[in-house]
């Protein structure tokens, strides 16, 4: 199995975990994303992550899809969930976007997270376009086989 096949298999497995929690839907036209789309997706994730680190729950919650917003109800519940279930996002000493992909109709943007103890994880964001704007529709954190220096 080559590197791309391995990467796609890992992303597909992580997507299964995300799909169980949050419904993901896109139309066929979104299967071909432009460089501008990928840039906008990274910008939304970067902005949400910055808001989360500053404790700005309302701002961070604003980058979530309607499905996520409905699931958590308000910014306080959302922020509490992130602090307890996604601490790796908040504690990372370094982050790096990896190549995004459309896998089985889901738009996935991976983000490498390096913890203070050099543990490496990957946050797999699923994205949704709503009235031309990108929103975060889910996130799963998976271990990585990469070692930090």
Secondary structure, 3 states (H helix, E strand, C coil): CCHHHHHHHHHHHHHHHHHHHCCCCCCHHHHCCCHHHHHHHHHHHHHHHHHHHCCCHHHHHHCECHHHHHHHCCHHHHHHHHHHHCHHHHHCCEEEECCCEEECCEEEEEEEEECCCCCEEEEEEEEEEECCEEEEEEEEEEECCCCCC
